[in-house]
């Protein structure tokens, strides 16, 4: 039983090392030619750590709770380890595929409607309230004609990340 517990603890230590070092150990074998790409899947450190840990703890549980010998305990631990390794592989692949949405930019404001917060003079800047990514944003605005406070506007162009050109909405 001691061998199984040592394997289980060694697997946990290996898993902690893989989390703390975050791919450093895989990088040691990165340019090994034949091994190139092998550590991205089944032989990645978290998968191996999950397998070894469950082999040890699964074998210890079977050996301690039943009257079976070391061989059946090893087989049961291997099956549990294979399951843990497969689940670890699927989980890490799912986490690696996770993508975030694109960050909104000032150019995304073109074509949106809003309202004037600070009046826009014909020769200067005012402020408009727009929605960018679902959030209200106050942006500096220019217009070819003076626009009064509270007027509904339409964004024609983005001058910079913090300023736009607008025109009043005609209804």
Order of alpha helices (4+ residues) and beta strands (2+ residues): alpha-alpha-alpha-alpha-beta-beta-beta-beta-beta
